[in-house]
Amino acid sequence: MSGTISIIASPLANDKTKGKLFDLIKQASEAKQLRRGVKEVTKALRKGEEGLCVIGGDVSPIDVFTHIPVLCEDKDVPYIYVPSRKELGTVANTKRATTLVLIRAPEKGASYRSAYDKARKLIASAQPAI
């Protein structure tokens, strides 16, 4: 069933937002500020790391990651879905598809600071009002 977007994949990034997120993920990966995979991201969120969470919308079964959006909301970490976990893995510099990534909040003087701030605003505008 992989390849179809999950019913819980909301908010889903449009093409423009997806491109900007992928550029940010590449920059964060080069700066070694990226957490990859369910286990690593869950541990980082529970420890209180801040950042942006990007989730693959075509992950199956959904039970693998359904706790992540709830955890993100509890920790005030913005999250967004992208259509393909394979593309997500490619831009995160991994050989395999990646379920999700956490882009760690940049420190002062980080090279990806402006891209991070823009992506945070894009994700905030895509989030539904609760």
DSSP file (Angstrom, degrees, kcal/mol; ACC not computed):
  #  RESIDUE AA STRUCTURE BP1 BP2  ACC     N-H-->O    O-->H-N    N-H-->O    O-->H-N    TCO  KAPPA ALPHA  PHI   PSI    X-CA   Y-CA   Z-CA
    1    1 A M    >         0   0    0      0, 0.0     3,-1.5     0, 0.0     0, 0.0   0.000 360.0 360.0 360.0  -8.7    0.0    0.0    0.0
    2    2 A S  T 3   +     0   0    0      1,-0.2    57,-0.1    58,-0.1     3,-0.1  -0.274 360.0  51.1 -58.4 142.6    3.0    2.3    0.2
    3    3 A G  T 3  S+     0   0    0     55,-0.6     2,-0.3     1,-0.5    -1,-0.2   0.017  85.0  98.4 115.8 -26.7    2.8    5.2   -2.2
    4    4 A T  S <  S-     0   0    0     -3,-1.5    -1,-0.5    54,-0.2     2,-0.3  -0.747  80.9-110.8 -93.8 143.8   -0.7    6.4   -1.3
    5    5 A I        -     0   0    0     -2,-0.3    53,-0.2    -3,-0.1    52,-0.1  -0.549  36.0-113.7 -77.3 133.7   -0.9    9.3    1.1
    6    6 A S    >   -     0   0    0     51,-3.6     3,-1.2    -2,-0.3    -1,-0.1  -0.207  15.4-122.6 -65.2 153.4   -2.3    8.4    4.5
    7    7 A I  T 3  S+     0   0    0      1,-0.2    -1,-0.1     3,-0.0    -2,-0.1   0.708 111.7  54.4 -70.8 -19.9   -5.7    9.7    5.7
    8    8 A I  T 3  S+     0   0    0     49,-0.1     2,-2.3     1,-0.1    -1,-0.2   0.400  73.7 116.4 -94.0   4.6   -4.0   11.3    8.7
    9    9 A A    <   +     0   0    0     -3,-1.2     3,-0.1    48,-0.2    -1,-0.1  -0.454  48.0 167.2 -76.6  76.3   -1.5   13.3    6.7
   10   10 A S        +     0   0    0     -2,-2.3     2,-0.1     1,-0.3   117,-0.0  -0.983  54.4  34.6-142.1 128.6   -2.7   16.8    7.6
   11   11 A P  S    S-     0   0    0      0, 0.0    70,-2.8     0, 0.0     2,-0.5   0.411  82.8-169.1 -81.2 139.5   -1.3   19.4    7.2
   12   12 A L  B     -a   81   0A   0     68,-0.2    70,-0.2    -3,-0.1     2,-0.1  -0.855  21.8-119.7-101.3 129.9    0.2   18.3    3.9
   13   13 A A        -     0   0    0     68,-3.1     2,-0.1    -2,-0.5   110,-0.0  -0.414  22.2-134.4 -69.1 137.6    2.8   20.5    2.3
   14   14 A N     >  -     0   0    0     -2,-0.1     4,-2.9    68,-0.1     5,-0.2  -0.281  36.8 -91.0 -79.0 177.8    2.1   21.9   -1.2
   15   15 A D  H  > S+     0   0    0      1,-0.2     4,-2.1     2,-0.2     5,-0.1   0.878 126.0  49.0 -61.7 -40.3    4.8   21.8   -3.9
   16   16 A K  H  > S+     0   0    0      2,-0.2     4,-1.9     1,-0.2    -1,-0.2   0.940 115.3  43.4 -65.3 -47.5    6.3   25.2   -3.0
   17   17 A T  H  > S+     0   0    0      1,-0.2     4,-2.6     2,-0.2    -2,-0.2   0.903 111.6  55.1 -64.9 -41.2    6.4   24.5    0.7
   18   18 A K  H  X S+     0   0    0     -4,-2.9     4,-2.6     1,-0.2    -1,-0.2   0.910 107.1  50.4 -58.9 -43.9    7.8   21.0    0.0
   19   19 A G  H  X S+     0   0    0     -4,-2.1     4,-2.0     1,-0.2    -1,-0.2   0.909 111.8  46.8 -61.6 -43.3   10.7   22.5   -2.0
   20   20 A K  H  X S+     0   0    0     -4,-1.9     4,-2.1     2,-0.2    -2,-0.2   0.889 112.7  50.1 -67.1 -38.8   11.6   25.0    0.7
   21   21 A L  H  X S+     0   0    0     -4,-2.6     4,-2.6     2,-0.2    -2,-0.2   0.907 109.5  50.9 -64.6 -41.7   11.5   22.2    3.3
   22   22 A F  H  X S+     0   0    0     -4,-2.6     4,-2.1     2,-0.2    -2,-0.2   0.879 109.1  51.0 -65.9 -37.0   13.7   19.9    1.3
   23   23 A D  H  X S+     0   0    0     -4,-2.0     4,-2.1     2,-0.2    -1,-0.2   0.923 111.8  48.1 -62.7 -43.4   16.2   22.7    0.8
   24   24 A L  H  X S+     0   0    0     -4,-2.1     4,-2.8     1,-0.2     5,-0.2   0.901 109.3  52.6 -63.4 -42.1   16.2   23.3    4.6
   25   25 A I  H  X S+     0   0    0     -4,-2.6     4,-2.4     1,-0.2    -1,-0.2   0.901 108.7  50.6 -62.2 -40.9   16.6   19.6    5.3
   26   26 A K  H  X S+     0   0    0     -4,-2.1     4,-2.1     2,-0.2    -1,-0.2   0.926 112.6  46.4 -61.2 -44.9   19.6   19.4    3.0
   27   27 A Q  H  X S+     0   0    0     -4,-2.1     4,-1.6     1,-0.2    -2,-0.2   0.914 113.7  47.7 -65.0 -43.2   21.2   22.4    4.8
   28   28 A A  H  <>S+     0   0    0     -4,-2.8     5,-3.1     1,-0.2    -1,-0.2   0.864 110.1  53.3 -66.6 -35.6   20.5   21.0    8.2
   29   29 A S  H ><5S+     0   0    0     -4,-2.4     3,-1.2    -5,-0.2    -1,-0.2   0.907 108.1  49.4 -65.2 -42.0   21.9   17.6    7.2
   30   30 A E  H 3<5S+     0   0    0     -4,-2.1    -1,-0.2     1,-0.3    -2,-0.2   0.831 111.5  49.7 -65.1 -31.5   25.1   19.2    6.1
   31   31 A A  T 3<5S-     0   0    0     -4,-1.6    -1,-0.3    -5,-0.2    -2,-0.2   0.378 114.2-119.9 -87.2   4.3   25.3   21.0    9.4
   32   32 A K  T < 5S+     0   0    0     -3,-1.2    -3,-0.2    -4,-0.1    -2,-0.1   0.866  78.5 123.6  59.3  39.7   24.7   17.7   11.3
   33   33 A Q      < +     0   0    0     -5,-3.1    71,-2.4    -6,-0.1     2,-0.4  -0.175  41.0 103.7-120.1  38.2   21.5   19.2   12.9
   34   34 A L  E     -B  103   0A   0     69,-0.2     2,-0.5    -6,-0.2    69,-0.2  -0.975  51.9-157.0-127.9 133.5   19.0   16.5   11.7
   35   35 A R  E     -B  102   0A   0     67,-2.5    67,-2.6    -2,-0.4     2,-0.4  -0.934  19.6-161.7-106.0 131.7   17.4   13.7   13.6
   36   36 A R  E     +B  101   0A   0     -2,-0.5     4,-0.5    65,-0.2    65,-0.2  -0.912  41.2  17.5-119.6 140.1   16.2   10.8   11.3
   37   37 A G  S  > S-     0   0    0     63,-2.5     4,-2.3    -2,-0.4     5,-0.3   0.141  83.9 -80.3  90.6 158.1   13.7    8.0   12.0
   38   38 A V  H  > S+     0   0    0      1,-0.2     4,-2.6     2,-0.2     5,-0.2   0.920 123.8  47.7 -62.2 -47.9   10.9    7.3   14.5
   39   39 A K  H  > S+     0   0    0      1,-0.2     4,-2.0     2,-0.2    -1,-0.2   0.930 115.4  43.2 -62.8 -47.5   13.2    6.1   17.3
   40   40 A E  H  > S+     0   0    0     -4,-0.5     4,-2.0     2,-0.2    -1,-0.2   0.890 116.7  46.7 -67.8 -40.6   15.7    9.0   17.1
   41   41 A V  H  X S+     0   0    0     -4,-2.3     4,-2.7     2,-0.2     5,-0.2   0.905 111.2  51.6 -69.7 -41.8   13.0   11.7   16.7
   42   42 A T  H  X S+     0   0    0     -4,-2.6     4,-2.4    -5,-0.3    -2,-0.2   0.926 111.4  47.6 -60.0 -45.0   10.8   10.3   19.6
   43   43 A K  H  X S+     0   0    0     -4,-2.0     4,-1.6    -5,-0.2    -1,-0.2   0.911 112.5  49.1 -62.9 -42.7   13.8   10.3   21.9
   44   44 A A  H  <>S+     0   0    0     -4,-2.0     5,-2.5     2,-0.2     4,-0.4   0.912 111.9  48.4 -64.5 -43.0   14.8   13.9   20.9
   45   45 A L  H ><5S+     0   0    0     -4,-2.7     3,-1.3     1,-0.2    -2,-0.2   0.912 110.4  50.9 -65.0 -42.3   11.3   15.2   21.4
   46   46 A R  H 3<5S+     0   0    0     -4,-2.4    -1,-0.2     1,-0.3    -2,-0.2   0.815 107.4  54.3 -65.4 -29.3   10.9   13.6   24.8
   47   47 A K  T 3<5S-     0   0    0     -4,-1.6    -1,-0.3    -5,-0.2    -2,-0.2   0.527 123.3-106.9 -81.6  -5.3   14.3   15.1   25.8
   48   48 A G  T < 5 +     0   0    0     -3,-1.3    -3,-0.2    -4,-0.4    -2,-0.1   0.630  58.5 163.2  94.2  14.7   12.9   18.5   24.9
   49   49 A E      < -     0   0    0     -5,-2.5     2,-0.3     1,-0.1    -1,-0.2  -0.419  28.0-140.5 -65.9 142.7   14.8   19.3   21.7
   50   50 A E        +     0   0    0     55,-0.1    55,-2.2    -2,-0.1     2,-0.3  -0.710  46.0  91.5-102.9 155.6   13.2   22.1   19.6
   51   51 A G  E    S-C  104   0A   0     53,-0.3     2,-0.4    -2,-0.3    53,-0.2  -0.993  70.5 -55.3 161.8-155.9   12.9   22.2   15.9
   52   52 A L  E     -C  103   0A   0     51,-2.0    51,-3.3    -2,-0.3     2,-0.5  -0.973  39.3-146.5-122.2 135.5   10.6   21.3   13.0
   53   53 A C  E     -Cd 102  79A   0     25,-2.7    27,-1.8    -2,-0.4     2,-0.5  -0.900  10.8-169.7-106.5 127.9    9.2   17.9   12.3
   54   54 A V  E     -Cd 101  80A   0     47,-2.7    47,-2.5    -2,-0.5     2,-0.4  -0.977   9.7-166.7-119.0 123.0    8.7   16.7    8.7
   55   55 A I  E     -Cd 100  81A   0     25,-2.6    27,-2.7    -2,-0.5     2,-0.4  -0.886  23.4-118.5-116.7 137.8    6.8   13.4    8.3
   56   56 A G  E >   - d   0  82A   0     43,-3.3     3,-0.8    -2,-0.4    29,-0.1  -0.594  18.5-152.3 -72.3 128.9    6.4   11.2    5.2
   57   57 A G  T 3  S+     0   0    0     25,-3.7   -51,-3.6    -2,-0.4   -48,-0.2   0.556  87.1  59.4 -81.6  -8.1    2.7   11.1    4.2
   58   58 A D  T 3  S+     0   0    0     24,-0.3   -55,-0.6   -53,-0.2     2,-0.3   0.067  70.4 135.2-109.9  25.5    2.9    7.6    2.6
   59   59 A V    <   -     0   0    0     -3,-0.8     6,-0.1    40,-0.1   -53,-0.0  -0.558  46.6-134.2 -76.0 133.8    4.1    5.6    5.6
   60   60 A S  S    S+     0   0    0     -2,-0.3     2,-0.1     1,-0.2   -58,-0.1  -0.995  81.9  31.7-139.5 132.3    2.3    2.3    6.1
   61   61 A P  S >  S-     0   0    0      0, 0.0     3,-1.4     0, 0.0     4,-0.2   0.561  74.8-152.8 -77.2 154.2    1.2    1.1    8.6
   62   62 A I  G >> S+     0   0    0      1,-0.3     3,-1.3     2,-0.2     4,-1.1   0.677  85.2  80.3 -71.0 -16.3    0.3    4.4   10.2
   63   63 A D  G 34 S+     0   0    0      1,-0.3     4,-0.3     2,-0.2    -1,-0.3   0.734  78.8  73.0 -60.8 -20.9    0.7    2.9   13.7
   64   64 A V  G <4 S+     0   0    0     -3,-1.4    -1,-0.3     1,-0.2    -2,-0.2   0.855 117.1  11.0 -62.3 -36.3    4.4    3.3   13.3
   65   65 A F  T X4 S+     0   0    0     -3,-1.3     3,-1.9    -4,-0.2    -1,-0.2   0.322  87.1 112.6-129.2   8.7    4.3    7.1   13.7
   66   66 A T  T 3X S+     0   0    0     -4,-1.1     4,-0.6     1,-0.3    -3,-0.1   0.734  78.6  59.0 -62.4 -21.1    0.8    8.1   15.0
   67   67 A H  H 3> S+     0   0    0     -4,-0.3     4,-2.2     1,-0.2    -1,-0.3   0.689  89.4  75.6 -78.5 -17.0    2.2    9.2   18.3
   68   68 A I  H <> S+     0   0    0     -3,-1.9     4,-2.9     2,-0.2     5,-0.2   0.930  91.7  48.6 -66.2 -48.9    4.6   11.7   16.8
   69   69 A P  H  > S+     0   0    0      0, 0.0     4,-2.3     0, 0.0    -1,-0.2   0.898 113.8  48.8 -58.9 -37.8    2.0   14.5   15.9
   70   70 A V  H  X S+     0   0    0     -4,-0.6     4,-2.3     2,-0.2    -2,-0.2   0.925 112.5  47.7 -65.0 -44.4    0.6   14.2   19.5
   71   71 A L  H  X S+     0   0    0     -4,-2.2     4,-1.8     2,-0.2    -1,-0.2   0.891 111.1  51.8 -63.3 -40.2    4.1   14.4   20.9
   72   72 A C  H  <>S+     0   0    0     -4,-2.9     5,-3.0     1,-0.2     4,-0.4   0.919 110.2  48.4 -62.7 -43.9    4.9   17.4   18.7
   73   73 A E  H ><5S+     0   0    0     -4,-2.3     3,-0.9     1,-0.2    -2,-0.2   0.895 110.3  51.4 -65.0 -39.5    1.8   19.2   19.8
   74   74 A D  H 3<5S+     0   0    0     -4,-2.3    -1,-0.2     1,-0.2    -2,-0.2   0.859 116.4  40.7 -63.5 -35.1    2.6   18.5   23.5
   75   75 A K  T 3<5S-     0   0    0     -4,-1.8    -1,-0.2    -5,-0.2    -2,-0.2   0.330 112.1-117.5 -96.4   6.1    6.1   19.9   23.0
   76   76 A D  T < 5 +     0   0    0     -3,-0.9    -3,-0.2    -4,-0.4    -4,-0.1   0.875  63.3 148.4  57.2  41.0    5.0   22.9   20.8
   77   77 A V      < -     0   0    0     -5,-3.0    -1,-0.2    -6,-0.1   -25,-0.1  -0.932  46.5-128.2-105.2 118.9    7.1   21.6   17.9
   78   78 A P        -     0   0    0      0, 0.0   -25,-2.7     0, 0.0     2,-0.3  -0.360  30.5-172.9 -65.5 144.6    5.5   22.4   14.5
   79   79 A Y  E     + d   0  53A   0    -27,-0.2     2,-0.3    44,-0.1   -25,-0.2  -0.963  11.6 178.6-138.2 156.5    5.1   19.5   12.1
   80   80 A I  E     - d   0  54A   0    -27,-1.8   -25,-2.6    -2,-0.3     2,-0.3  -0.985  23.0-124.9-153.1 151.8    4.0   19.0    8.5
   81   81 A Y  E     -ad  12  55A   0    -70,-2.8   -68,-3.1    -2,-0.3   -25,-0.2  -0.751  14.9-160.2 -99.2 147.2    3.6   16.1    6.2
   82   82 A V  E     - d   0  56A   0    -27,-2.7   -25,-3.7    -2,-0.3   -24,-0.3  -0.919  28.7-116.8-119.4 153.0    5.3   15.7    2.8
   83   83 A P  S    S+     0   0    0      0, 0.0     2,-0.5     0, 0.0   -80,-0.1   0.810  92.0  44.0 -61.5 -33.4    3.9   13.2    0.2
   84   84 A S     >  -     0   0    0    -27,-0.1     4,-1.5     1,-0.1     5,-0.1  -0.945  48.2-168.7-127.1 125.2    6.8   10.9   -0.1
   85   85 A R  H  > S+     0   0    0     -2,-0.5     4,-2.2     2,-0.2    13,-2.0   0.762  95.4  60.6 -75.3 -24.9    9.1    9.3    2.5
   86   86 A K  H  > S+     0   0    0     11,-0.2     4,-2.0     2,-0.2    -1,-0.2   0.931 106.6  44.8 -66.2 -45.2   11.4    8.1   -0.3
   87   87 A E  H  > S+     0   0    0      1,-0.2     4,-2.4     2,-0.2     5,-0.2   0.894 111.0  55.3 -62.9 -39.2   12.0   11.8   -1.3
   88   88 A L  H  X S+     0   0    0     -4,-1.5     4,-1.2     1,-0.2    -2,-0.2   0.903 108.4  47.7 -61.0 -41.8   12.4   12.7    2.4
   89   89 A G  H  <>S+     0   0    0     -4,-2.2     5,-2.4     2,-0.2    -1,-0.2   0.877 109.9  53.5 -65.5 -38.4   15.1   10.0    2.8
   90   90 A T  H ><5S+     0   0    0     -4,-2.0     3,-1.4     1,-0.2    -2,-0.2   0.937 111.3  43.3 -63.7 -47.8   16.9   11.3   -0.3
   91   91 A V  H 3<5S+     0   0    0     -4,-2.4    -1,-0.2     1,-0.3    -2,-0.2   0.733 108.6  60.0 -72.8 -20.0   17.1   14.9    0.8
   92   92 A A  T 3<5S-     0   0    0     -4,-1.2    -1,-0.3    -5,-0.2    -2,-0.2   0.328 116.6-114.4 -87.4   8.7   18.1   13.8    4.3
   93   93 A N  T < 5S+     0   0    0     -3,-1.4     2,-0.3     1,-0.2    -3,-0.2   0.881  71.5 132.0  61.1  43.0   21.2   12.1    2.8
   94   94 A T      < -     0   0    0     -5,-2.4    -1,-0.2     2,-0.2    -2,-0.1  -0.897  60.3-135.5-118.8 155.5   20.2    8.5    3.6
   95   95 A K  S    S+     0   0    0     -2,-0.3     2,-0.2     2,-0.1    -5,-0.1   0.723  88.3  54.7 -79.0 -21.2   20.2    5.5    1.3
   96   96 A R  S    S-     0   0    0     -7,-0.1    -2,-0.2     1,-0.1     2,-0.1  -0.677  98.9 -87.0-111.2 163.9   16.8    4.4    2.5
   97   97 A A        -     0   0    0     -2,-0.2     2,-0.5    -8,-0.1   -11,-0.2  -0.393  43.3-141.2 -64.3 146.8   13.4    6.0    2.8
   98   98 A T        -     0   0    0    -13,-2.0    -9,-0.2     1,-0.1   -10,-0.2  -0.955  10.0-153.1-119.0 129.4   12.9    8.0    6.0
   99   99 A T  S    S-     0   0    0     -2,-0.5   -43,-3.3     1,-0.2     2,-0.3   0.921  75.8 -19.9 -65.3 -45.6    9.6    8.0    7.9
  100  100 A L  E     - C   0  55A   0    -45,-0.2   -63,-2.5   -19,-0.0     2,-0.3  -0.989  55.4-151.2-159.5 160.7   10.3   11.4    9.5
  101  101 A V  E     -BC  36  54A   0    -47,-2.5   -47,-2.7    -2,-0.3     2,-0.5  -0.971   9.4-145.6-135.2 152.5   13.0   13.9   10.4
  102  102 A L  E     -BC  35  53A   0    -67,-2.6   -67,-2.5    -2,-0.3     2,-0.8  -0.981  12.5-151.4-116.9 117.9   13.4   16.5   13.1
  103  103 A I  E     -BC  34  52A   0    -51,-3.3   -51,-2.0    -2,-0.5   -69,-0.2  -0.805  24.7-131.0 -88.4 111.9   15.3   19.7   12.0
  104  104 A R  E     - C   0  51A   0    -71,-2.4   -53,-0.3    -2,-0.8   -71,-0.1  -0.330  26.6 -97.7 -67.6 144.1   16.9   20.9   15.1
  105  105 A A        -     0   0    0    -55,-2.2    -1,-0.1     1,-0.1   -55,-0.1  -0.388  47.7-114.1 -60.2 131.8   16.5   24.6   15.9
  106  106 A P        -     0   0    0      0, 0.0     2,-0.1     0, 0.0    -1,-0.1  -0.363  21.8-130.5 -72.9 147.8   19.6   26.5   14.7
  107  107 A E    >   -     0   0    0      1,-0.2     3,-2.0    -2,-0.1     6,-0.1  -0.389  49.5 -64.4 -83.9 171.3   22.0   28.1   17.1
  108  108 A K  T 3  S+     0   0    0      1,-0.3    -1,-0.2    -2,-0.1     0, 0.0  -0.327 125.1  17.1 -59.1 134.7   23.1   31.7   16.7
  109  109 A G  T 3  S+     0   0    0      1,-0.3    -1,-0.3    -3,-0.1     2,-0.1   0.504  85.8 153.6  82.7   4.6   25.2   32.1   13.5
  110  110 A A    X   -     0   0    0     -3,-2.0     3,-1.3     1,-0.1    -1,-0.3  -0.386  50.1-127.8 -67.8 146.1   24.0   28.8   11.9
  111  111 A S  T 3  S+     0   0    0      1,-0.3     3,-0.2     2,-0.1     4,-0.2   0.730 106.2  47.6 -68.4 -22.7   24.1   28.8    8.1
  112  112 A Y  T 3> S+     0   0    0      1,-0.2     4,-2.2     2,-0.1    -1,-0.3   0.196  76.8 111.4-105.0  17.1   20.5   27.6    7.8
  113  113 A R  H <> S+     0   0    0     -3,-1.3     4,-2.3     1,-0.2     5,-0.2   0.905  79.2  44.8 -58.5 -48.9   18.9   30.1   10.3
  114  114 A S  H  > S+     0   0    0     -4,-0.2     4,-2.2    -3,-0.2    -1,-0.2   0.904 114.2  49.2 -67.7 -40.2   17.0   32.2    7.7
  115  115 A A  H  > S+     0   0    0     -4,-0.2     4,-2.3     1,-0.2    -1,-0.2   0.881 111.1  51.6 -64.4 -37.2   15.7   29.1    5.8
  116  116 A Y  H  X S+     0   0    0     -4,-2.2     4,-2.4     2,-0.2    -2,-0.2   0.924 109.3  48.8 -64.3 -45.7   14.6   27.6    9.2
  117  117 A D  H  X S+     0   0    0     -4,-2.3     4,-1.8     1,-0.2    -2,-0.2   0.904 112.4  48.4 -62.9 -41.8   12.7   30.8   10.2
  118  118 A K  H  X S+     0   0    0     -4,-2.2     4,-2.2     1,-0.2    -1,-0.2   0.918 112.2  48.8 -64.1 -43.2   10.9   30.9    6.8
  119  119 A A  H  X S+     0   0    0     -4,-2.3     4,-2.6     1,-0.2     5,-0.2   0.874 107.6  55.1 -65.5 -37.1    9.9   27.2    7.0
  120  120 A R  H  X S+     0   0    0     -4,-2.4     4,-2.2     1,-0.2    -1,-0.2   0.899 109.3  47.2 -62.5 -40.4    8.6   27.7   10.5
  121  121 A K  H  X S+     0   0    0     -4,-1.8     4,-2.0     2,-0.2    -2,-0.2   0.899 111.4  51.2 -67.5 -40.5    6.3   30.5    9.3
  122  122 A L  H  X S+     0   0    0     -4,-2.2     4,-1.2     1,-0.2    -2,-0.2   0.910 112.0  46.5 -62.6 -42.6    5.2   28.3    6.3
  123  123 A I  H  X S+     0   0    0     -4,-2.6     4,-1.4     1,-0.2     3,-0.2   0.899 110.0  53.5 -67.3 -40.1    4.3   25.4    8.7
  124  124 A A  H  < S+     0   0    0     -4,-2.2    -1,-0.2     1,-0.2    -2,-0.2   0.878 109.1  49.0 -62.4 -37.3    2.5   27.7   11.1
  125  125 A S  H  < S+     0   0    0     -4,-2.0    -1,-0.2     1,-0.2    -2,-0.2   0.767 111.4  50.1 -73.5 -23.9    0.3   29.0    8.3
  126  126 A A  H  < S+     0   0    0     -4,-1.2    -1,-0.2    -3,-0.2    -2,-0.2   0.698  88.9  98.9 -85.3 -20.2   -0.4   25.5    7.1
  127  127 A Q  S  < S-     0   0    0     -4,-1.4     2,-0.1    -3,-0.1   -47,-0.0  -0.462  78.9-119.7 -70.0 134.7   -1.4   24.3   10.6
  128  128 A P        -     0   0    0      0, 0.0     2,-0.3     0, 0.0    -1,-0.1  -0.456  31.6-103.4 -71.1 147.6   -5.2   24.2   11.2
  129  129 A A              0   0    0      1,-0.1     0, 0.0    -2,-0.1     0, 0.0  -0.535 360.0 360.0 -71.4 133.6   -6.5   26.3   14.1
  130  130 A I              0   0    0     -2,-0.3    -1,-0.1    -3,-0.0    -3,-0.0   0.420 360.0 360.0 -98.8 360.0   -7.3   24.2   17.1
